Amino acid sequence: MHDILVIGAGIAGLTVALKAAEKGKRVLLLTKGAKPDGSTNYAQGGIAAVTSPEDSFESHIADTLEAGDGLCKKRQVEILTKNAPNAIEQLIKWGVNFTTASDDAGSFDLHLEGGHSFRRILHTADLTGKEIMRALLVKLKQHSQEIDFIERSTVLDLLIQKSRCIGAVAAEQNAKKARAIYAKTVVLATGGAGRLWLHSTNPPDACGEGISIAYRAGAALQDLEFMQFHPTSLYAPQLKKTFLISEAVRGFGGILKNHKGEEFMNDVHPLRSLAPRDIVARAILSEMQRTGKDYMYLDITHRKAKDIKTHFPNIYAKCLECKIDITKDWIPVVPAAHYMCGGVLVDSYSRTNIKGLYACGEISATGVHGANRLASNSLLESVVFALRACEDMKKNCLNPDFQLSTLNSQLSTLRDVSKLKKKVQTIMWEHCGIVRSMEGLKIGLEKLMKLEKVADFEFRNFLESAKLVMECALKRKESRGLQCLTDYPEKNPRCLKHYTIKKGPE
Ligand SMILES: Cc1cc2nc3c(=O)[nH]c(=O)nc-3n(C[C@H](O)[C@H](O)[C@H](O)COP(=O)(O)OP(=O)(O)OC[C@H]3O[C@@H](n4cnc5c(N)ncnc54)[C@H](O)[C@@H]3O)c2cc1C
């Protein structure tokens, strides 16, 4: 019996585990893959926080609300932005090294990203997530007395007794049986759902399993229709994994061009190539359709080669692997599913509607992103709200008044579900993609229903999460933020609310 079971070892899960361990709690940390396997490790651009004297909380709040297109929960946004400097301080205390400005003693080298009015993005070159994971995993080792860490263990379900979460059911890789794990408090930190779509910037384990796991346990879900598609993933069919060309490249002066070199964003938005992500993603898609091309270009060649290599060493090296020298060549880019704004509904202390169950990081719906996320607010959200969950647990440490029982359930598995997953991903891409229609969503949902009969424990969660996203998208009959419907192209004031999905009584 542990005090806290943390499911997922990205920035959110690790923050909870480390903070709880510092308070002397016994923690069990589970992760589906081998560390570091989450999206955190992929984050390039950085983490937003007001740290310069010219900047202000008011400005960070205003930019976040603007991106959220009327649907951000303002109180949560205030909590996010005002706690940002503390979150940064905590990361630095845990050993994260952010890039500092060369001309100034100790101040951060701040990047500008789309939708931000000031330079406020702290980063570690273009490998911010890697550096965060490196530092937190070093810290994790130092807490081996308090934290038990198990890799390759997939959580399939939560254990609920008398309306309270008392643990989870997990299966180790290649196991034929699942086992029950009990804890006084459970934290769901399973990350995003980008891999439900055919093209995604996310790592393989980001398939939104937390959505269906929480739903079956009775947790409320919110805002799942708002999937952010990153406009600029590298178009390189020879690569097995999608590679992201960070927003910071556009912040650094990158210009979007079509195959003739025309700057097609000029007629789309006053901020041109630096317009918000959803607008850029749609514009690229529409230009691809208009010109019949598979990709568009991002051009940064007008900046000094030395500066490009210093700011984007990772992007430079990856593109060079694909025979693209970004100091001389335009970068071929396409949009890809990137970030899930919605998820498991939580309050300002990351509490779900189920006693003993918290949700942190990308799986949670804190309401800070509204209908669209402002760049670099998600690493921040993960840390701020994970720390708040820990604060709350101190007050709310639950006593184990539940019955323990052993569980030895046989797992039904298929040898290879990759073809089935691809079917789901294709349906999601075609019917629940960047531009949607009610008719398309209905057809997509019907297609998903037909796949339902397959008995495989992991595929069941994959499919159910996809269906829940589709159901949420069908509820919102307007175009707002990331939900873009051809049959409802305008915003509708009557839809200025959050749609929640929750399992009813059986
Ligand atoms: C390419 C890329 C670039 C990005 N760049 C930025 C950026 O610059 N700035 C920014 O703010 N955000 C960025 N983001 C978003 C940000 O990285 C994520 O929102 C954030 O890292 C999520 O952290 P997390 O801890 O919630 O999840 P993750 O880091 O994804 O970790 C999830 C963990 O849960 C585990 N897990 C999943 N399912 C199960 C299961 N069933 N059982 C057990 N374990 C499970 C996984 O194995 C993993 O350990 C980027 C995302 C991507 C993909």
The ligand as a Tripos MOL2 file, in Angstrom:
@<TRIPOS>MOLECULE
LIG
   53    58     1     0     0
SMALL
NO_CHARGES

@<TRIPOS>ATOM
      1 C1          6.7280   17.3800  -30.2220 C.3       1 LIG1
      2 C2          6.1340   18.1350  -29.0680 C.ar      1 LIG1
      3 C3          6.6120   19.3870  -28.7410 C.ar      1 LIG1
      4 C4          6.0450   20.0900  -27.6740 C.ar      1 LIG1
      5 N1          6.5680   21.3090  -27.3360 N.ar      1 LIG1
      6 C5          6.0740   21.9520  -26.2500 C.ar      1 LIG1
      7 C6          6.6530   23.1680  -25.8050 C.ar      1 LIG1
      8 O1          7.6340   23.6380  -26.3580 O.2       1 LIG1
      9 N2          6.1020   23.7880  -24.7300 N.ar      1 LIG1
     10 C7          5.0220   23.2970  -24.0660 C.ar      1 LIG1
     11 O2          4.5530   23.9060  -23.0960 O.2       1 LIG1
     12 N3          4.4590   22.1280  -24.4660 N.ar      1 LIG1
     13 C8          4.9670   21.4490  -25.5140 C.ar      1 LIG1
     14 N4          4.4020   20.2700  -25.9020 N.ar      1 LIG1
     15 C9          3.3200   19.7090  -25.0880 C.3       1 LIG1
     16 C10         3.9130   19.1590  -23.7920 C.3       1 LIG1
     17 O3          5.1250   18.4940  -24.0930 O.3       1 LIG1
     18 C11         2.9660   18.1700  -23.1290 C.3       1 LIG1
     19 O4          1.7000   18.7490  -22.9880 O.3       1 LIG1
     20 C12         3.4760   17.7950  -21.7340 C.3       1 LIG1
     21 O5          4.7990   17.3380  -21.8240 O.3       1 LIG1
     22 C13         2.5810   16.7170  -21.1400 C.3       1 LIG1
     23 O6          3.1830   16.2210  -19.9870 O.3       1 LIG1
     24 P1          2.4790   15.0190  -19.2270 P.3       1 LIG1
     25 O7          3.3230   14.7480  -18.0370 O.co2     1 LIG1
     26 O8          1.0560   15.3180  -19.0220 O.co2     1 LIG1
     27 O9          2.5180   13.7860  -20.2510 O.3       1 LIG1
     28 P2          3.7110   13.0050  -20.9380 P.3       1 LIG1
     29 O10         5.0040   13.6880  -20.8410 O.co2     1 LIG1
     30 O11         3.2160   12.6430  -22.2920 O.co2     1 LIG1
     31 O12         3.8140   11.6740  -20.0540 O.3       1 LIG1
     32 C14         2.7620   10.7420  -20.0160 C.3       1 LIG1
     33 C15         3.2090    9.5030  -19.2900 C.3       1 LIG1
     34 O13         2.0720    8.6330  -19.0960 O.3       1 LIG1
     35 C16         2.4240    7.3110  -19.4410 C.3       1 LIG1
     36 N5          1.2120    6.5690  -19.7960 N.ar      1 LIG1
     37 C17         0.3290    6.7940  -20.8050 C.ar      1 LIG1
     38 N6         -0.6680    5.8930  -20.7660 N.ar      1 LIG1
     39 C18        -0.4130    5.0800  -19.7100 C.ar      1 LIG1
     40 C19        -1.0670    3.9540  -19.1670 C.ar      1 LIG1
     41 N7         -2.2090    3.4690  -19.6710 N.pl3     1 LIG1
     42 N8         -0.5040    3.3280  -18.0840 N.ar      1 LIG1
     43 C20         0.6630    3.7880  -17.5500 C.ar      1 LIG1
     44 N9          1.3260    4.8670  -18.0290 N.ar      1 LIG1
     45 C21         0.7910    5.5040  -19.0900 C.ar      1 LIG1
     46 C22         3.4120    7.4670  -20.5650 C.3       1 LIG1
     47 O14         4.1330    6.2750  -20.7140 O.3       1 LIG1
     48 C23         4.2270    8.6540  -20.0310 C.3       1 LIG1
     49 O15         5.1840    8.2130  -19.1000 O.3       1 LIG1
     50 C24         4.9600   19.5360  -26.9490 C.ar      1 LIG1
     51 C25         4.4780   18.2830  -27.2890 C.ar      1 LIG1
     52 C26         5.0610   17.5640  -28.3350 C.ar      1 LIG1
     53 C27         4.5340   16.2030  -28.6660 C.3       1 LIG1
@<TRIPOS>BOND
     1     1     2 1
     2     2     3 ar
     3     2    52 ar
     4     3     4 ar
     5     4     5 ar
     6     4    50 ar
     7     5     6 ar
     8     6     7 ar
     9     6    13 1
    10     7     8 2
    11     7     9 ar
    12     9    10 ar
    13    10    11 2
    14    10    12 ar
    15    12    13 ar
    16    13    14 ar
    17    14    15 1
    18    14    50 ar
    19    15    16 1
    20    16    17 1
    21    16    18 1
    22    18    19 1
    23    18    20 1
    24    20    21 1
    25    20    22 1
    26    22    23 1
    27    23    24 1
    28    24    25 2
    29    24    26 1
    30    24    27 1
    31    27    28 1
    32    28    29 2
    33    28    30 1
    34    28    31 1
    35    31    32 1
    36    32    33 1
    37    33    34 1
    38    33    48 1
    39    34    35 1
    40    35    36 1
    41    35    46 1
    42    36    37 ar
    43    36    45 ar
    44    37    38 ar
    45    38    39 ar
    46    39    40 ar
    47    39    45 ar
    48    40    41 1
    49    40    42 ar
    50    42    43 ar
    51    43    44 ar
    52    44    45 ar
    53    46    47 1
    54    46    48 1
    55    48    49 1
    56    50    51 ar
    57    51    52 ar
    58    52    53 1
@<TRIPOS>SUBSTRUCTURE
     1 LIG1         1 GROUP 0 **** ****
